[in-house]
Amino acid sequence: MDAGDALSLARAQFGLNIAFHILFPAINIALAWYLIGFRVKYARTQDARWLATYRLWVKIFALTFAMGVVSGITMSFQFGTNWPGYMLKVGNIAGPLLGYEVLTAFFLEATFLGVLLFGMERVSARVHIVSAVMVAVGTTLSAFWILALNSWMQTPAGHVMDGDALIAGSWLEVIFNPSFPYRFAHMMLASGLTASFLVAGLSAWRLLRDAADEGALKTLRAGALVAALLAPLQVFVGDLHGLNTLEHQPAKIAAVEAIWKTQKGVPLVLFAVPNELAGRNDYALEVPKLASLVLRHDFDAELQGLDAFAPDHPPVAPVFFSFRLMVGVGLLMLALAWLGAWRLRKGAPPRWLLWCFAGMTFSGWIATLAGWIVTEMGRQPWLVQGILRTEDAAGRVAEASLGASFTGYLLVYGVMLLAYMVVLTRMAGEGAKA
């Protein structure tokens, strides 16, 4: 067995699992807060359309929650099968953080989700609204703990050595490590945009089938308005996150910007084909000195290139292209959200605008996955930055077994994802029913 091939398969398999899993929390973290808004609207107005809307989106939330649970359980098994070295080295930190996520977040979500689904006729309106709040708090707490662990892997802090393993010297420093505030804010806004475009897109799909559906028009307006508010915030937070990454993970930024050599007055590469063998950018379209201005606020500032980290730098092409895909989709979301929010103030939307929102229903997924690739591949060759290399954490699973299981996961997840999208669009197409 070629160890390099086995490592690549193990990484591909785990990458597939976590990429599939992240799709569903990316929706539900923010969608839970939408449910509160829909439920409160009904409580205040007693409008049957808000009740029907609330019930429809609770079903969508529950379906998405179930998909996230199934994929999350599968992913957790791979810590033991594919990456035993990870738990041996940092399990004393990763284990408690994952445990806190289950104890303080998952149980909270699961318990009160039952009340949302089956308790509306059994509890008072106030208790029902409180249950919606508890579900939303649970989804946010879940993101808090998972991102605390992921951020610690990117910018470790607060740990001490205990023999060959790490333990927490200060849990506050472990949790609130240098990149956590930026990563948490970035992910929360990403979820807000993902959920907003899902709400707006499915509502637009319904209006294309029935232009008289007032409930769908209300949720389209809500999704477009929230997206219009969150998109510029995401640009601002993303810039802060990038500056934090430059301070703590300069090799990742060098890969993002395809900076091959340390130099002053670095151009911003708008597009290129990174040539890793030759250490250059082919067919480059650049703006002189703009990268130095953006990252250091000085046209002539020096930026470290990939040569400063050789041979331990990330693969350039996937990080470079994923970052540009994330930014490109984000700018499209910003433009459509602003256009939609402005146009929807004038009354019923034109069909071309509905088609635009329907086409962007799952755009948040694309941006989130692209950002995830930048985050995780940009950390390579480290699993825990500066502490544990990815190759040192891999298990000794046979290449054939990894290939077979990867193929199985790919087929099953493909079918599940297609079924999920078909069910959502069908539910939206039928509309909310009281």
Summary of the structure (lengths in Angstrom):
residues: 434
radius of gyration: 22.8
end to end distance: 59.4
largest distance: 68.2
contacts: 1493
relative contact order: 0.14
helix: 73%
strand: 8%
